[in-house]
Amino acid sequence: MSTPPPPAGYQVKHETLTLGGLDYRIRSLLDRQQYFDPDGVAELAGVSPASWPLFGQVWPSARILAGIVQTVPIAGKRIIEIGCGLGLASLVLLRRGADITASDLHPLAAGFMLENLRLNRLPAMAFRTGGWADADPGLGSFDLIVGSDLLYERGLPDILAAYIDRHSAPAVEVIIVDPDRGNRSAFNRRMAGLGYRHEESRASRLQEDGDPYKGRILSYRRG
């Protein structure tokens, strides 16, 4: 089967990531300078030109999250990765046989996910495009919610906490890998106010590629 071309106006690269002894082929944007928006899609989606290419990179926090979800219990759980970008954790979970949905605001994310599923010979996976402030009653609720590097702007703790609460099952676990963003404390307070118990641990460890990582693993439970 021939490789589908990248989106018009963009350059891409292919890399192989090894997680838990398994290889994952990933198509990502060539670099952080990739921006082509003749139809104003970025403006319509509320994504700045500087932020537009960020979804298409494999970030250190995403690698750490992908490592964590190799071992989390998945039996009988409906799972979502929020702000998934290239969806590395979702690919790992799907390969394990999880009931996983990936979601991201970026209009190009679904196309990259489709290609990465093909590259890894994985079956179809549910994907939702939309922001955390958007109402999406059809999305339903989840038993496990995961994400990485989500608290990158000051106004996000309230919006993200409300989104998680809307889509949490009565008994839910939330796992977020955070690279020590300054908005973490505000998010913890908001989640506590919604009735979630919070645990936090340092994530000082080597990534699978040997590079060091320093951040935190934020865990929340309710029910």
Secondary structure, DSSP 8 states (H G I E B T S, - for coil): -------TT--EEEEEEEETTEEEEEEEESSTT----TT-HHHHHT--TTTGGGGGS--HHHHHHHHHTTTS--TT-EEEESS-TT-HHHHHHHHTT-EEEEEES-TTHHHHHHHHHHHTT----EEEE--TTS--GGG--EEEEEEES---STTHHHHHHHHHHHTEEEEEEEEEEE-S-TTHHHHHHHHHHTT-EEEEEE--EE-TTS-EE--EEEEEEE-
